[in-house]
Amino acid sequence: MKNIEKVQHEIGIILDPERMPRHIAIIMDGNGRWATRQGLPRIMGHMQGYQTVLDIVRACGELGVEVLTLYTFSTENWSRNEEADAIMRLIAEAARNELTTLQENNVRLRVSGDFAGLPEDVRESLGHDIGATAENTGLILNLAINYGGRAEILDAVREACRRARDGTLDPDEISEDCFSGLLYTAGLPDPDLLIRTASEMRISNFLLWQIAYTELWMTPTLWPDFAEADLIRAIADYQTRTRRFGAVVP
């Protein structure tokens, strides 16, 4: 990977460090299509996409992004059977192999999603890395695995109902901040910028509550081909926008 400052100079885009998004979320789409176009099995696209993840994580760390959330595996992806099993093996292998890289780059790992529903080896590998990086103070890498936005909201509602039943939560006191604290992403700021690759123009059940005022940036580039220059272009476009949050800006 090239130094991110060098990439900025090469493409002629210098980002404003004072307007850097705190939280970037990415829907990493197009792995299977990339492999098909290369005449390769679909899992090879996911393996190439894994290399892209490593580059983008490093780039976000260098840029001073606080949180990077990657839509890694949705609850709907289980229907892909053999491909889903291969992806789970890849996730477990990556967790075992990349701990040193996470530590060297001061990255803290989190997982958002139905953690209990993951295979045991995946839970063990990810759980080990989560514990080992818990004290790191750099980029928070939040992997949305076995994740669904509607399921997340329903889980939060169920938890609110349980607390109300137990008398530890007054329903009339539930605010947006309170509800956000019951989501998988509790404690993280809402995404400032959502990137989606591979030309798709939909949200796909991702962070439905959190992206209410998030800026969207779509690209036809397939995820395995997404590079640091693409990330810089997305952030540069974000930095030109005026975020209104529903208000009128003079």
C-alpha positions, 0 to 999 in steps of 0.5 A: 500500500502506498502512503496515503499522502503520496496517493493524494498528491498523485491524484491531485486531491488534498483532503482537509484534515479538519473535515475528515468524517469521524465514521465511514461505513462501507457496503463492500459489494461486487466480490462475486462479480469480480471473480466471475469476470475473471473466470474464477470461483466466487470465493476468489473474489472474496479473497481479493476483497479481503486484500482491499480491506487491509488497504482501506483499514490502513488508509483510514488509520493514516487519515485519522478516521475514528471508526470504519464499519464494514458490511462483512456478512449479512443475515441474508447471506446464509442462503448462499450455503457453500459460499457462506461457509467459505466466507466464514472460513475466510473471516476466521482465518483473517482474524487469526492472521491479522492480529499482529497487523491490528496491534501494530496499527493501534486498531481496535476490533469490534463486531456488530451483529448476531455474534452468538449465531456465528460458527464457533471457530469464528466466534473464538477467533474474533473474540480473541482479537476483540479482547486483545485489541480492547485497549488500542486507541486508534481506528475502531474497525467495526465488522458488521457480521451476521448483521441485519438492520431490521434485526438490530432494531428488533433486538433493541426493542426487545431489550427495551421491553425487558428493561421496562418489564423489570422496572429499570427503564421508563418507556416515557424516558426512551430518547434517541440516545437511549435507543441508540445505546441498545443497538449493536453499535452502542457507543459509536458515532453515527456514520458521516459517510456511507460508501457503496461499491459495484453500482448498486443504489440501495441500502440493503438493510444496513445501519437503518437507524444510524444512517438517518443523516449520513452522506451517501457515495456510490461508485461502479468500482467493484470492491476488489478493485476499490483502492486508496484513491477511490477512498480519497475521492469519496472523502473529497466529495463528502468534504464539499457537502453541507450537512443540514440535518434537516435544518435550513443552512444560511 
